[in-house]
Amino acid sequence: MEITIRQHNGQVDIKLKGRMDIVAANEVKDELSKKLVVCGLVNQMTCDASELNYISSSGLRVILQLSKTYPNFSVIEVQPDIYRVFEMTGFTKIINIERAMRHLSIDGCEMIGIGGVGVVYRISDDTIIKIFREGTTLADVKNEINMAKETFVLGMPTAISFDVVRVGNQYGLVYELLKADTLSSCIMKEPNRMDEFAIKYAQLFRQLHHIRVPYNSLIHDAMEKEERMVKHISRYFDSKATDLMMQILNAVPQANRLLHCDLQTKNIMMQDDEPMLIDMGEVGYGHPMLDLGHACSAMTMLVGDYETIIGMPKHYGQQIWKMMIHHYFEGESPQDIAHRCEQIAAVGNIRSFTWLALSDSFPESVIRECQDIFDERIGKKKDYLLDISKTFYDWKL
């Protein structure tokens, strides 16, 4: 019997492999007791049973005790024979126990997008799959599904997946979108419609930012997450750098507007010429400045292979961003729009680095590139960025 335990930000993931007979159950119980003591606060616990091929009554008691000790406990990837044991003993009625997922292959599939947390492939004309990076937990995947549902209920056109699958050792979400293309692909095919697409892009932002997220929603505070991300990247930057980033972020006014937090043009699917949101894992509530700052970072300041990630040449991306901003602030003076752009860019500069917290599996070369450009984008502009942040309060909603 093999047991593996991983812990991150209050999420504990346990993997069981082999036969959990009487002897093994006692060993597992002792091993868990030792390792869980050092995990600190546990908000959620997930037990991966994909390689568990036998469980005794003693093993069932271990599972039952974990469920009593940790309320947010679930058993996932349960093979058919083991699931029948849980079902016959009534465990499926008292514990969140999920059958093993189906496995898919992406061999020969077209890659249509890549981002901080995963890669998107087209399986067929009407089906796409988002494959999450290694290390992504099932709880992270389910959060994306929940955020998509919440956003849809609040009135936004949103693609929702109800099918979680495995692709190798990684999780995937399958979406059925009838002959839909990303906004980036549409721009590449019809660049003469750039202004029309920019209007739709701006309208999507405005529609989002018009929605007030109710207090009882599952949608989280985007600023709280942003602050956690700054703390997470302290492993890559010194305390002076992270303190400066936090100081700028803390100047962003509080608000309860709906934010996508990664609304670059490859995260918009065009279906029958109408936009639809995808990639909902970062959805939150807060001030629109944060949402626009994140998108600005992707569209104009991206670290990495721009064409692969955004899906079009950088000059196209910068062009549609500039056009979108003018449509978003339609009716405001050129001076006021220029001021808003400075505020958005200040927040966007922070996003150039906090996105590293989206995964712990980024290549060392990407991390070094971010470290190398920090001084150019933030360090040398410290006084300017702090001065701009002092004006954030004037962005009234």
N, C-alpha and C positions, 0 to 999 in steps of 0.2 A: 504494500500500500504506500503510495507516494502522496504527499500533501505539499502544496505551494501556497504561500500567503503573500499578497501584495497590498500595500496600503498607500492611499494618496488623498489628502484633503478630506479625511473622515470616511472615505469609501474603502471598504476592505473586500478584496476579492480572494476567494479560496478555490483552489482547484484540487479535486480528488481524482486519483488514478489507481485503478486496480480493484481488488476485492476487499470490501469492508466487512470482514467477518468479526467474530467476537474479539479475537486478539488484536486485529487491526483497529477496531473501533476504540478500544482502550488506548492504543498508541495515538490515534488521531485526537482523542479527548485530551491526553496529556500534552501533545504537541500544540494544540490550539490554546490550551491554558497558558503555556509559556509565551507563545508569540503574541497573543491578543493583549496581554498585559502591557506590552510596550507600544501598542498601536495608538494609545490615547483615546480621545473621543471618537466613537464609531457612529456615524449618522446612517450608514447603509452598509449592508453586508450581502454579498452575492456568492453563492456556491456553484461553481461550474462542475457539473457531473457528466460531462461529455465522454470521459474515459473511465467512469465508474461502471464496472460490469457485474457487481454483486453487492448487495447490502443485507446485513443480518438485522435481527431485532435490536441488537446492541447498537448497530449503526443508526437505526431509526431513532433510537433514544438520543444519540448525539445530535442528530438533525433537529429533533424536537426541542432539546435544551437550547440550541442556538436560536431557534425561532422565538423562544420565550425570553431569552436574554437580550436579543436584538430585534426590536419590533419591525424594523425595515429589513427583513431577511427574506431572501428568495433563493430557490434552487433552479438552475437553468440548464439547458442542453441535456435534458434527461433522456436516455435511450429508452426505447419502447418497453423492454423487459423490466427495467428499473421503474419506469413510470407506472406500470401495472401494479407493482408492489406498493408504491405510494398511494395509488388509487384504491386498491383493495383494503388498505389499512386506514383509509379516511384522511390521510395527510393532505391530499389535494384540496380538501374542504377547509383546512385550517392554516395552510401555508401556501404562499405563492410558489407553485411548482410549474415549470414550463418544459414542454417537450423539446427534443433536439430540433434544430432548425434545418431546413433543406439547404443543400450545398449547390452553388452555381459556379460555372466557369465563365471567365471573360476572354478566353482564347479567341482571337480573331475579332474581338469587339473594338469599335472605334472609341478612343478616348475623347470626350468632349469638354472636359474641364478638370482642373486640379487646383486644390486650395490648401489652406492650413490644416484642415482636419481630414482630408480625403481626396479621392479621385472619382470622377463621374464618367461612366461608359454608357454607350448606347447598345442595348442588347438587340433591339429590333426597331422597326419604324415607330412603334408606339410605346416602347418600354426603355427606361433608363435605370441604371443602378449606381448608387453612390457607395463607394467602398471606403470605409473609415481606416485611418492609419492604425498600424499595430500599436497596441497599448490602450486603444479606446475601449472603454468598458460598455457593457450592455446598458448600464444606467445612463451613460452619455447618449447612446443611440435612442433610448426611450425618451430621454429629455427632448431630443430633436423632434420626435413624433408628437410629443405633448405640446411643444411650442407651436408646431404647425397647426394642430387642432385648435389651440387657444386663439391663434392669429386668425384662423378661418372663421371661428365663431364671432370674433370682433369685427368681421366684415371685409377682410382682405382676401383677394384671390390667391389661394395657396394650394400647392400640390401636397397631398397627404399620402404617406405610405403606410400601409397596414401589413406589410410583409417584410420581416426582418430575416435575413439569410446569412449564410456563411460563404465566403470566398476564400478558400484556404484557411488560414488562421484568423482572418479578419471578418468583422461584421459588415453587412451591406444592407441598404434600404432600396427596395424596388419601387419605382414609380411608373404608373401608366399614364402617358401623356401622348394623345393622338397627334402624331406628326408635328410635334412642337420642336422649335429651335431656340437656342439661347439668343438673347438680344445681341450678343457679340456676333453670332453667326449671321443674324439678319443684317447687321450693319455691314459686314464683309460682303454679303451678297448684293446689297442694294445701298451703297454708300451715298447715292443721290438722295436717299430718304433720311439722311442724318438728322435734319432738324425735326422731322416728324417723330423719329425714334426718341430724340431728346425730350420732346414734349411728353411722350408717354412715360419716359423715365422720371421726369419731374413730377408728373401727376401721381405716379406710384409713391414717390417720397411724400408728397403733400397729403395723399390719402392716408398713409401710415401715420404721419405726424399730427393729423387732425383727430386721431382716435385717442381717447383717454382710457388708460388701462384701469379697470376697477380694482379696488383694494383687495378683493377676495380672489383675484386671478392667480393662476399658477405661474404667470410670467414674473420673472425675477427683476430686481433692481440692477440695471445695466451698469450703473456707476460702481456699485459694490463689487460686481464681477471685475470691472476694469481695475479697481484697486487691488483685488486679489491677483490679477495678472501681473501688475507691477511688482508685487511682492514675490511672485513666482520667478520672474526673470532676474531677481537679485543675485542669482547664481551666475549670471553672465555679466552683470554691471556692478560697479561699486556703489556704495551707499549715497555718494554725492549725486550720482546719475539718477538713481531711483527716487531720491528725495526731490530732485528737481522735477521729474516727471509727475510725481504725486502732487507737488505744489501747483502745477499747471492744471491737472485734472480736477483738483479740489475747488478750482475757481468756476467750474462748469455749474450753472444753476441747477437746482433740483426741479424735476418735472415728472409728470406721469404719462407722457406721450409714448405711443407704441414705436419701437425702434427695431429694425432688422439687424443692424450692427455688422453687416457684411454685404451691403447691397451694391456690389459691383455688377457689371453687365452680364457676366456669365452665371450669375445667380438669379437671373430673370429669364423665364421661358416664355416665348411668344407662341400662343396657340390661337389660330384664326385671327392673327394680328392683335391679340389682346395679351397684356403681360400677366404673368403668374409667378409668384414667389416660390423659390426653392431654397435649400440649404438653411434651415431654420434653427440650427443649434445655438446661435448666439442671440436670438430674439430676447429683448428685454424692454423695460420702460425707463424713461428718463427724458433728457433734453435733446431735441433734434440736432443740436450742435454735435453731439457725440456720434450720432448715426451718420451725419454728413461727413464728419471728420474721418470715420472709419472708411467710408467709401472713397473719399478724397485720397487717402493714403494708398488704397489699392489702385485707383485709376490714374494717379499722377506721380506717386512716389514709390511704387512697388519695388521691393528687394527681390531679385530672382529673375527668372525667365518670363518677361512680360507677355510675350505672344502666347506662350504655352498656358499661362495662368489666366490671363484676361481674354485670350482668344482673338486678338487683333493687334495690329501694330500700335506702338505707343502713341504715335501722332494721332491716330484715330481715337484712341482712348482719351487723350487729353482734349481733343476737339469736342467730343460728345459731352465730356464732363463740363467744359466751359459753357457749352450751349445749354446743358441741363440746368446749371446753376442760374443762368439768366432767366430761364423759364420758371424755375422754382421761386425766385424772388421777383417775379413779374410785377411791375407797378412801383417798385422801389427805385430810388435814384441811383445812377452809376456809382456815386460816392458811397452810398450805403451798401450796395452790393460788394464793392471792393473791400469795405470794412468787414462784412460778413465772411468774405473769402479768406481774409487774414485770420479771422477767428477759427474758421473751419480748418485751415492749413495748420494752425498751431496745435489743434487736437490731432490732426492727421499725422503730424510729426511723432507724437507719442505712440500712435498705433503702429508706426513703422517698426517699433520694437516690442510692444506688448503682445503682438500676434505670436511671438515665440512661445508664449505660455499655452497656446492651443494644443501643443503636443510636445512630448519629450523625445520624439524620434526624428527631429530635424537633423540633417547632416551637419557635421562640425563645420563644414565650409560655409553653410548658410549662417550659422551663429557667428562665425568670425567676420563675415561680411557685415552683419548688423553692428558688431562691436566696432569695426573699422570706420563706419560712417556716422557713428553716434556724435562724435565731436563736431563734424560738419553740419549735421542737421539740428542738433540741440545744444551741444556744449558751447560752440562759438556764438550761438544766437540766444544765449541765456537771457540777457537783459531785454532783448527785443520780445522774446516769447513771454517773459514775465509781464512786460508792459501790456502786451496784447491780452493776456489772461485777466488783467485787471479790468478790461472792458467787457468781459463775458456777461456781466450782470445786465448790460444794456439790451441784451437780446430777449425782449419780452414776447410772450406767447399770447 
